[in-house]
Each structure stands twice: as structure tokens, then as C-alpha cells.
């Protein structure tokens, strides 16, 4: 499907100047995936008397010059048509071309053909006129340059390989992953909520038991005026008398430490899940927002479905960011509980080793105040699940719209 010119006699009275399968040449140049080209051919020829055809055929210099100049114009036609098809194919790569866009493409191709039909006819007539003037009896030469164009209709190829369709397909699996992680976050948040509630109860029991032990120690040591009288022997007697009280403190402390350790593990697990969400959200942004969003907006494509999807994605981002803040705030609230654990441990160790200063480590902090913080985390997890559901619904609606 390349251009043909030269000695090119076709019949007794017609000489071919250009004969090309434009569709094939454009297809080779552009390799369109999202535009199906209609038939496109271009033929330019010169109708002459039979007696003149032989003379023209043997004038090599004339033929070469005519062919070169006509081919230059044809290559311009080919270049412009290729550019227009490439632009349409780029649009189709985002989402299938609309009927309006296909009609605009066909109209533009026709304009290009019309323009170069005139220019190629003009080039040919100019050369033939010069040739006639160079011959003595030029009136006997009757020439007529004609061209024929055939343009079929281009149409869109609705392909699942289009950027929009591909982005939606890829986005669906990512959205499913986000939803699954969000569900996991809710599960972990509930676990944290349960352990926090247990910790609050154990804290009350531990603080109460420790206060009772300190009160007993204070009462029994009042008679001991001098510090030297409150030595190891007194502490040994005190521990024997208050064995059950000491054991209660020790038991509650071990439970307290275990609950705090569980909380640390669950909060760390929650952090890992949130990192997974952030990673998946980044992938979704690249798949949907950066690819589909920007290019669809460049096409001025209006769709409430896309707006709904972007809104859900934004809600998911906000929910994730808020969860991260809530966890950071909760972690800060855990510090007093950890300090209470450490101080109580020091008091128990000191008393066990008969250290008279043991009671100075018994520091009261009252309620831990963790319930409100952990409740916020649980709510944040539910918000993330709702946003993830919104993303899935948005992608499903958009897939239906594009399909």
C-alpha cells in the first residue's frame, strides 16, 4: 500500500500520478488500537489523448519532476491524517470515543483530503502546463488532471485495554484489598478496645491493692519514730503480716503488664495495617486519580460517577489520616499507664528486697482515661470501612458507565 508514480500508463488515455492506499499507510505509521479506520484511498491521474500519452511516457525528466513534487504533497496529506488519527487513538486509550468524536474525526480527515486533492491537482496542472508550453504545437495537447478519493468512516474500538477500562479493572482489585484491610483494622481496633477496657479495670484493682498495702505499712510504721527502727526486720515482719496484700499487688501487676504488652502488640498490628492501607491508596491514586482522573478531565468528560469515586477515595484518605492521628494520641495516653506500671514494679521490687524507701514509688494517677481514645480509634476503623465500600461502589458504577 505504498504510493505509485512513474512511467505509469494505465489504459491508452490515462497516466497515473499518485495511487495510494492511505488507510494502510496510516495504520503502519500510527498502529491505532482504539480507532478502526475506514477505507481511505487517493488516486490522481491525467487524462490525455492517446497520441500524447507516448510522448509524456518517454519524457523521463518531466515524469521524475512531476512525481517528486506530487509525492511531497501526498506525504503532507499522509502526515496530517496520521497526526489526527494518533490524537483520536490517544483519546480512545482513555475511554472509547463517543459518536460525536468519531464524526469529528471523519470530518477532519475529509478536510485534509480535500485540501491536498486541490494542491496535488494544482501541482500536476502546473507541470503539464509548463510541458505544453515547451512544445511548439501546444494547442493539440488536451490534458485534464483528475483525482479520486474514497473515505470510509472511522469508528471507535471499545476495548478493555483502554486506560479508563484498565484503570477501573485494576482499581477494583486494589479497592477490594483496601476494604479487606479496613475490615482487619476494625477487628484490631475492637481488640484494642477490649484490652483497654480490661486494662482500666486491672488498673483500678492494682491501684486499690497498692494503696491498701501502703496504708497498712504507714499504720504499722507510725510507732517507729526513728528511721533506723524501720529496718529490714520490720519489713520482714510487715511482709509476713501483709502477705495476702502483697500477693494481690504482685498478681494485679503481672496482669497489668500483660494487658499493656497486648496493647503494644495490637497497636503495632494496627500500625502495620494502616501502612498497608497507605500503600494500597497510593496504588489506587496512580491507577485512578493520576491516570483516569487527569486524562478524563483533559477530555472534559463529565460524570457524576467519577466525582463520586474521587469523593470516596478522598474520604478513605481522610479516614486513614485521622486514624493515624488517633493512634498517635492514644499512644501518648498510654505513657502514664506505662509509668504507673514501672513505678509499681519498682515499689514491689524494693519491698521484696526490704528497702525502707519502697513506698516512694507508689504514685497514684487515678483513671487512665483511655476509653475515649480507644473509642475514637474504633469509630475511625468503621469510617474507613465505609469509605472503602464507597470506593468499591464508585468503581462498579464507573465500570457500568464506561462499559
C-alpha positions as CSV (number, residue, x, y, z in Angstrom):
1,X,0.0,0.0,0.0
2,X,2.7,2.5,-1.0
3,X,2.4,5.4,-3.4
4,X,2.9,4.7,-7.1
5,X,4.1,7.0,-9.9
6,X,6.4,7.0,-12.9
7,X,6.0,5.7,-16.4
8,X,2.7,4.6,-15.2
9,X,0.4,4.3,-18.2
10,X,-3.0,2.9,-17.2
11,X,-5.0,2.5,-20.3
12,X,-4.5,4.4,-23.5
13,X,-5.5,7.8,-22.3
14,X,-4.8,7.9,-18.6
15,X,-1.5,8.4,-16.8
16,X,-1.4,7.7,-13.0
17,X,0.4,10.3,-10.9
18,X,-0.4,9.1,-7.3
19,X,-2.2,5.9,-6.3
20,X,-2.1,5.1,-2.6
21,X,-3.9,3.1,0.0
22,X,-3.9,5.8,2.7
23,X,-5.6,3.6,5.3
24,X,-2.8,1.0,5.1
25,X,0.0,3.6,5.3
26,X,-1.6,5.5,8.2
27,X,-2.2,2.1,10.0
28,X,1.5,1.3,9.6
29,X,2.6,4.7,10.9
30,X,0.2,5.0,13.8
31,X,-0.7,1.4,14.7
32,X,-4.1,2.5,16.2
33,X,-5.5,0.3,18.9
34,X,-8.7,2.3,19.7
35,X,-9.7,3.6,16.3
36,X,-10.9,1.4,13.5
37,X,-10.1,3.2,10.2
38,X,-12.5,3.1,7.3
39,X,-11.3,2.7,3.7
40,X,-9.1,5.6,2.5
41,X,-7.6,5.7,-1.0
42,X,-6.2,8.6,-3.0
43,X,-5.7,8.4,-6.8
44,X,-4.5,11.3,-9.0
45,X,-4.2,10.9,-12.8
46,X,-4.0,12.8,-16.0
47,X,-6.4,12.1,-18.9
48,X,-4.7,12.7,-22.3
49,X,-5.2,11.9,-25.9
50,X,-3.7,8.6,-26.9
51,X,-1.2,10.4,-29.2
52,X,0.1,12.4,-26.3
53,X,0.5,9.6,-23.8
54,X,3.5,8.1,-25.6
55,X,5.3,11.4,-25.7
56,X,4.7,12.0,-21.9
57,X,5.8,8.5,-21.1
58,X,9.2,8.9,-22.8
59,X,10.0,12.3,-21.1
60,X,11.8,10.9,-18.1
61,X,12.9,14.3,-16.7
62,X,9.3,15.6,-16.8
63,X,7.9,12.4,-15.2
64,X,10.5,12.5,-12.4
65,X,9.9,16.1,-11.5
66,X,6.1,15.7,-11.6
67,X,6.3,12.6,-9.4
68,X,8.6,14.2,-6.8
69,X,6.5,17.3,-6.4
70,X,3.2,15.4,-6.3
71,X,4.7,13.0,-3.8
72,X,5.8,15.8,-1.5
73,X,2.2,17.0,-1.3
74,X,0.9,13.4,-0.7
75,X,3.4,12.9,2.2
76,X,2.0,16.1,3.8
77,X,-1.5,14.6,3.4
78,X,-0.3,11.3,5.0
79,X,1.4,13.1,7.8
80,X,-1.6,15.2,8.7
81,X,-4.0,12.3,8.6
82,X,-1.6,10.2,10.7
83,X,-1.4,13.0,13.4
84,X,-5.2,13.3,13.5
85,X,-5.7,9.5,13.9
86,X,-3.0,9.4,16.5
87,X,-4.7,12.2,18.5
88,X,-8.0,10.2,18.3
89,X,-6.3,7.0,19.3
90,X,-4.8,8.7,22.4
91,X,-8.3,9.8,23.4
92,X,-9.6,6.3,22.8
93,X,-6.9,4.9,25.0
94,X,-8.6,6.7,27.9
95,X,-12.1,5.6,27.1
96,X,-13.8,4.6,23.8
97,X,-14.5,7.5,21.5
98,X,-18.0,8.9,21.5
99,X,-20.1,9.1,18.3
100,X,-19.6,12.8,18.3
101,X,-15.8,12.3,18.5
102,X,-15.9,9.8,15.7
103,X,-17.9,12.2,13.5
104,X,-15.4,14.9,14.2
105,X,-12.5,12.6,13.2
106,X,-14.2,11.7,9.9
107,X,-14.9,15.3,9.2
108,X,-11.3,16.4,9.9
109,X,-9.9,13.6,7.7
110,X,-12.2,14.7,4.8
111,X,-11.0,18.3,5.2
112,X,-7.4,17.1,4.9
113,X,-8.1,15.0,1.8
114,X,-10.0,17.9,0.2
115,X,-7.1,20.3,0.9
116,X,-4.5,18.0,-0.7
117,X,-6.7,16.9,-3.5
118,X,-6.6,20.6,-4.6
119,X,-2.9,21.0,-4.0
120,X,-1.9,17.8,-5.9
121,X,-4.1,18.7,-8.8
122,X,-2.6,22.1,-8.8
123,X,1.0,20.7,-8.8
124,X,0.1,18.4,-11.7
125,X,-1.6,21.1,-13.8
126,X,1.3,23.4,-13.3
127,X,3.8,20.8,-14.5
128,X,1.6,19.9,-17.5
129,X,1.2,23.5,-18.5
130,X,4.9,24.0,-18.5
131,X,5.4,20.9,-20.5
132,X,2.8,22.1,-23.1
133,X,4.5,25.5,-23.4
134,X,7.8,23.8,-24.1
135,X,6.2,22.1,-27.2
136,X,5.6,24.0,-30.4
137,X,2.1,22.9,-31.3
138,X,0.8,23.0,-27.7
139,X,-2.8,23.6,-28.7
140,X,-3.1,20.0,-29.9
141,X,-2.3,18.7,-26.4
142,X,-5.5,18.2,-24.5
143,X,-4.8,17.4,-20.8
144,X,-7.1,17.0,-17.8
145,X,-5.8,16.3,-14.2
146,X,-8.4,14.4,-12.1
147,X,-8.2,12.9,-8.7
148,X,-10.4,10.4,-6.9
149,X,-10.7,10.0,-3.1
150,X,-12.5,7.3,-1.2
151,X,-13.0,7.9,2.6
152,X,-14.8,5.4,4.7
153,X,-16.0,6.1,8.3
154,X,-13.6,5.6,11.2
155,X,-15.2,4.3,14.3
156,X,-14.2,3.6,17.9
157,X,-13.0,0.3,19.2
158,X,-14.5,-0.3,22.6
159,X,-11.5,-2.1,24.2
160,X,-10.9,-3.3,27.7
161,X,-7.4,-2.2,27.1
162,X,-8.4,1.5,27.2
163,X,-6.9,3.4,30.0
164,X,-10.2,4.1,31.7
165,X,-11.4,0.5,31.5
166,X,-7.9,-0.8,32.5
167,X,-7.7,1.7,35.4
168,X,-11.1,0.6,36.6
169,X,-10.3,-3.1,36.3
170,X,-7.0,-2.5,38.2
171,X,-8.7,-0.3,40.7
172,X,-11.3,-2.9,41.6
173,X,-8.8,-5.3,42.9
174,X,-7.0,-2.6,44.8
175,X,-10.3,-1.4,46.3
176,X,-11.1,-4.9,47.4
177,X,-7.7,-5.0,49.1
178,X,-8.4,-1.7,50.9
179,X,-11.8,-3.0,52.0
180,X,-10.2,-6.2,53.4
181,X,-7.6,-4.2,55.3
182,X,-10.2,-1.8,56.6
183,X,-12.1,-4.8,58.0
184,X,-9.0,-6.1,59.6
185,X,-8.4,-2.6,61.1
186,X,-11.9,-2.7,62.6
187,X,-11.2,-6.1,64.1
188,X,-7.9,-4.9,65.6
189,X,-9.5,-1.7,66.9
190,X,-12.2,-3.8,68.6
191,X,-9.4,-6.0,70.2
192,X,-7.7,-2.8,71.4
193,X,-11.0,-1.6,72.8
194,X,-11.5,-4.8,74.7
195,X,-7.9,-4.9,76.1
196,X,-8.2,-1.2,77.0
197,X,-11.4,-1.9,79.0
198,X,-9.6,-4.8,80.8
199,X,-6.6,-2.6,81.5
200,X,-8.8,0.1,83.0
201,X,-10.3,-2.5,85.4
202,X,-6.9,-4.0,86.3
203,X,-5.5,-0.5,86.8
204,X,-8.2,0.2,89.4
205,X,-7.6,-3.1,91.1
206,X,-3.8,-2.6,91.1
207,X,-4.0,0.9,92.4
208,X,-6.5,-0.1,95.1
209,X,-4.4,-3.0,96.2
210,X,-1.2,-0.9,96.3
211,X,-3.0,1.9,98.3
212,X,-4.1,-0.7,100.8
213,X,-0.6,-2.0,101.2
214,X,0.8,1.5,101.6
215,X,-1.9,2.3,104.1
216,X,-1.1,-0.8,106.2
217,X,2.6,0.0,106.0
218,X,2.0,3.6,107.2
219,X,-0.2,2.5,110.1
220,X,2.2,-0.2,111.3
221,X,5.3,2.1,111.0
222,X,3.8,5.0,113.0
223,X,5.1,3.6,116.2
224,X,8.6,3.5,114.7
225,X,9.7,7.1,115.2
226,X,13.3,6.8,114.1
227,X,14.2,5.8,110.6
228,X,16.7,3.3,111.9
229,X,13.9,1.4,113.6
230,X,12.2,0.8,110.3
231,X,14.7,-1.6,109.0
232,X,14.8,-4.9,107.3
233,X,13.4,-6.8,110.3
234,X,10.4,-4.6,110.4
235,X,9.8,-5.0,106.7
236,X,10.2,-8.8,107.0
237,X,7.5,-8.8,109.7
238,X,5.4,-6.5,107.6
239,X,5.6,-8.8,104.6
240,X,4.6,-11.8,106.8
241,X,1.6,-9.9,108.2
242,X,0.6,-8.5,104.8
243,X,1.4,-11.5,102.6
244,X,-2.0,-11.6,101.0
245,X,-2.0,-7.8,100.3
246,X,1.5,-8.1,98.8
247,X,0.4,-11.0,96.7
248,X,-2.6,-9.2,95.4
249,X,-0.4,-6.3,94.3
250,X,2.0,-8.7,92.6
251,X,-0.8,-10.6,90.9
252,X,-2.6,-7.4,89.6
253,X,0.8,-6.0,88.5
254,X,1.5,-9.1,86.4
255,X,-1.9,-8.9,84.8
256,X,-1.4,-5.2,84.2
257,X,1.9,-5.8,82.5
258,X,0.4,-8.5,80.3
259,X,-2.5,-6.2,79.2
260,X,-0.1,-3.4,78.4
261,X,2.0,-5.8,76.3
262,X,-1.1,-7.0,74.5
263,X,-2.0,-3.4,73.8
264,X,1.5,-2.7,72.4
265,X,1.2,-5.7,70.1
266,X,-2.3,-4.7,68.9
267,X,-1.3,-1.1,68.3
268,X,1.7,-2.2,66.4
269,X,-0.6,-4.5,64.3
270,X,-2.9,-1.6,63.7
271,X,0.1,0.5,62.5
272,X,1.1,-2.3,60.1
273,X,-2.5,-2.5,58.7
274,X,-2.6,1.3,58.2
275,X,0.7,1.1,56.4
276,X,-0.9,-1.4,54.1
277,X,-3.8,0.9,53.5
278,X,-1.5,3.8,52.7
279,X,0.4,1.6,50.2
280,X,-2.9,0.5,48.5
281,X,-4.2,4.0,48.5
282,X,-1.1,5.2,46.7
283,X,-1.5,2.4,44.1
284,X,-5.2,3.4,43.7
285,X,-4.2,7.1,43.3
286,X,-1.8,6.1,40.5
287,X,-4.3,3.8,38.9
288,X,-7.3,6.0,39.1
289,X,-6.6,9.6,40.1
290,X,-3.4,10.2,38.2
291,X,-4.3,8.2,35.1
292,X,-8.0,8.3,34.7
293,X,-8.7,11.5,36.6
294,X,-6.3,13.8,34.8
295,X,-6.8,12.4,31.3
296,X,-10.6,12.2,31.6
297,X,-10.7,15.8,32.8
298,X,-8.4,16.8,29.9
299,X,-11.2,15.4,27.7
300,X,-13.8,17.5,29.6
301,X,-15.6,14.3,30.3
302,X,-18.5,14.9,32.7
303,X,-19.5,12.1,35.0
304,X,-21.1,12.1,38.5
305,X,-19.8,8.5,38.8
306,X,-16.2,9.7,38.6
307,X,-16.9,12.5,41.0
308,X,-18.5,10.0,43.4
309,X,-15.5,7.7,43.1
310,X,-13.0,10.6,43.8
311,X,-15.1,11.6,46.8
312,X,-14.9,8.1,48.3
313,X,-11.2,8.0,47.7
314,X,-10.8,11.3,49.5
315,X,-12.9,10.1,52.4
316,X,-10.7,7.0,52.7
317,X,-7.6,9.1,52.7
318,X,-9.1,11.4,55.4
319,X,-10.2,8.4,57.5
320,X,-6.7,6.9,57.3
321,X,-5.0,10.1,58.2
322,X,-7.4,10.6,61.2
323,X,-6.8,7.0,62.3
324,X,-3.0,7.7,62.3
325,X,-3.6,10.8,64.4
326,X,-5.9,8.9,66.8
327,X,-3.3,6.1,67.3
328,X,-0.6,8.7,68.0
329,X,-2.8,10.4,70.5
330,X,-3.7,7.0,72.1
331,X,0.0,6.2,72.3
332,X,0.6,9.4,74.2
333,X,-2.2,8.5,76.6
334,X,-0.6,5.1,77.2
335,X,2.5,6.8,78.7
336,X,1.0,7.3,82.2
337,X,-0.1,3.7,82.3
338,X,3.4,2.6,81.4
339,X,4.9,4.9,84.0
340,X,2.5,3.5,86.6
341,X,3.5,0.0,85.7
342,X,7.2,0.8,86.0
343,X,6.8,2.7,89.3
344,X,4.7,-0.1,90.8
345,X,7.2,-2.6,89.7
346,X,9.9,-0.6,91.5
347,X,7.9,-0.4,94.7
348,X,7.3,-4.2,94.6
349,X,10.9,-4.9,94.0
350,X,12.1,-2.6,96.7
351,X,9.6,-4.1,99.2
352,X,10.7,-7.6,98.3
353,X,14.3,-6.6,99.0
354,X,13.4,-4.9,102.3
355,X,14.2,-1.4,101.1
356,X,12.5,1.1,103.5
357,X,12.1,3.6,100.6
358,X,9.8,1.3,98.7
359,X,6.6,3.4,99.3
360,X,8.0,6.4,97.5
361,X,7.4,4.6,94.2
362,X,3.7,4.2,94.9
363,X,2.5,7.1,92.8
364,X,-1.3,7.4,92.1
365,X,-2.6,8.6,88.7
366,X,-6.3,7.8,89.1
367,X,-8.2,6.9,85.9
368,X,-6.1,6.2,82.8
369,X,-8.6,8.0,80.6
370,X,-8.0,5.6,77.7
371,X,-11.6,4.7,77.0
372,X,-12.4,7.8,75.0
373,X,-9.3,7.5,72.9
374,X,-9.8,3.8,72.0
375,X,-13.4,4.6,71.2
376,X,-12.2,7.1,68.6
377,X,-10.0,4.5,67.0
378,X,-12.8,2.0,66.7
379,X,-15.0,4.7,65.1
380,X,-12.2,5.6,62.8
381,X,-11.9,2.0,61.7
382,X,-15.7,1.9,60.8
383,X,-15.3,5.2,58.9
384,X,-12.5,3.6,56.8
385,X,-14.7,0.6,56.1
386,X,-17.5,2.9,54.9
387,X,-15.1,4.8,52.7
388,X,-13.7,1.5,51.2
389,X,-17.2,0.4,50.5
390,X,-17.8,3.7,48.7
391,X,-14.7,3.2,46.6
392,X,-15.9,-0.3,45.5
393,X,-19.4,1.1,44.7
394,X,-17.9,4.0,42.8
395,X,-15.7,1.7,40.7
396,X,-18.6,-0.5,39.9
397,X,-20.8,2.4,38.8
398,X,-18.0,3.8,36.7
399,X,-17.4,0.4,35.1
400,X,-21.0,0.2,34.1
401,X,-20.9,3.8,32.7
402,X,-17.8,3.0,30.6
403,X,-18.9,-0.4,29.6
